[in-house]
Amino acid sequence: MKMASSCREEHTTSLEFEHTFIQNCERVKSVDLHPTEPWVLLGLYSGTVSIWNYQTKTEEKSFKVSDSPVRSAKFIVRENWVIAATDDKYIR
């Protein structure tokens, strides 16, 4: 007679943080990372798109794109663009 054995493996995931970046800002709706530059792109509820340098912890550029919230913002590296989709149904 075979006896069934129960084997439970414990998997632990360990995360190490190289940098901690805390900045008080408006409600963030979207985040994108640039693949070659140390930049984080934020789409904000206020209709603003903001680019932050995560190494220097400073804002590189910020611009108002709409009076509606920015739902999604992305870097398009090959074109050197930033695109943003907003609640007013436009892509800029």
JOCOR-V170588 format. One line per field, one symbol per residue. burial: 1 if it has 24 or more other C-alpha atoms within 12 Angstrom, else 0. A space follows every 10 residues. Layout:
burial->???
This chain:
burial->0000000000 0000000000 0000000111 1111000011 1111111111 1110000000 0000110111 1111100000 0111110000 00
